[in-house]
Amino acid sequence: MRMPKRHYADLHVRVVSEGDSPRLLIKMAKHLGLSLIALSLEDPHKLEDIKSIKDYCKEVGIDVAIRADLKPSSVSELKRCLRKLRRSVEVIGVYCRDTAVARTAARDRRVDVTFYDPENVLSILDEGQLSLLAESGHYVEVNLVDFLYVPPEKQAKAMWNYGLALKRAVRRGIPIVVSSGASKIIEMRAPRELCALALLLLDEKELAREAVSTKPLELIRQNRERLSPNFVQPGVKVVDEW
């Protein structure tokens, strides 16, 4: 019996002023064999004509989700951004630079993904943070780009730190996603290469494959269902109207 083909996703492809255009990033994602990418925007309203980008993806034959990356300097800024953006995008990621923001993001169910600086990931992604993430069901994300532009000695330490933190997260049942974090096509990677990074950090083959396939795809599926006008609450939706 032939096994169904596994589909892969890159949940973090960044659209920034100094990076490549969305269309070029989408075309490279298709070339690399990805089924879905999430275009990450600091402000989704700044990307002109999102509909034309989605239409282009249909033409190319790849699925695209719109994501917002929040890098708040305070808890109040985080809450303000969440109120503004939650119904506008399919994924919200929060970069956790300090403990107060990290704790708030971990509690707030409007957040989907948290990601961290490799240098302080162990101090912020501690047992307190892990407990909150396990309760809320948030994902923890690792970005390959965080390791590309650092000296070899710092790169090794960053991978060691992230590996320890992720193994703790896995023991708590927290889902892990490994993404590229790319803003240029030269930084993008094929599923095999993202899986290799995941395997290096997680030290378990099936978990590594899930981190670039079933986990990100399931997150997108769930969030699209929640954003549907027929959604009422988990497990309840409007099927037909009288």
Sequence and secondary structure as in RCSB ss.txt:
>XXXX:A:sequence
MRMPKRHYADLHVRVVSEGDSPRLLIKMAKHLGLSLIALSLEDPHKLEDIKSIKDYCKEVGIDVAIRADLKPSSV
SELKRCLRKLRRSVEVIGVYCRDTAVARTAARDRRVDVTFYDPENVLSILDEGQLSLLAESGHYVEVNLVDFLYV
PPEKQAKAMWNYGLALKRAVRRGIPIVVSSGASKIIEMRAPRELCALALLLLDEKELAREAVSTKPLELIRQNRE
RLSPNFVQPGVKVVDEW
>XXXX:A:secstr
        EEEEEE  TTS  HHHHHHHHHHHT SEEEEEESSGGGSS HHHHHHHHHHHT EEEEEEEE  SSH
HHHHHHHHHHTTT SEEEEEE SHHHHHHHHH TT  EEEE TTTHHHHSSHHHHHHHHHHT EEEEEGGGGTTS
 HHHHHHHHHHHHHHHHHHHHTT  EEEE  BSSGGG   HHHHHHHHHHHH  HHHHHHTTTHHHHHHHHHHHH
HHSTTEEETTEE     
